Structures are given as C-alpha cells and as structure tokens.
C-alpha cells in the first residue's frame, strides 16, 4: 500500500532517496565505530595489511547487517 501511495503521489523517488541517504550515513558511522572497536588503526594497516583488511571487512559486514535490519527490511 505504501508503494502505491508514494507512486501515485509522485513521491516514490524522494522517499527512496531519503532512505538511501539515511542508510549510507548509518553505514558509514557504523563502519567507523566497528573498525575502532576491532582495533583497525593505521599502524595495523602498515604492519599487517591482511589482518587489517579482514577486520575492516568484518566491520563492513556487521554494519551492512545492522543497516539492512534497521532500515531496509523493516
């Protein structure tokens, strides 16, 4: 019903753009927070790149799960 209402009022694109902006902002903040929690520092990046990549990928995946649960699929 929400889809049809937004489509008929020509507000679907605006609504989707707003959700996309919220999701991107939330994702960026969560990745930073999770990376800090994991200990992803520039020093780690310089000394052990594979561990840094693994931790950053883990942080990004966790952030995607939260964003999808809270904003996208809700």
Long-range contacts (C-beta under 8 A, 24 or more apart in sequence): 19-71, 19-72, 22-71, 23-67, 23-71, 23-72, 26-63, 26-66, 26-67, 26-70, 26-71, 27-63, 27-64, 27-67, 30-59, 30-62, 30-63, 30-66, 30-67, 31-56, 31-59, 31-60, 31-63, 34-58, 34-59, 34-62, 34-63, 35-59
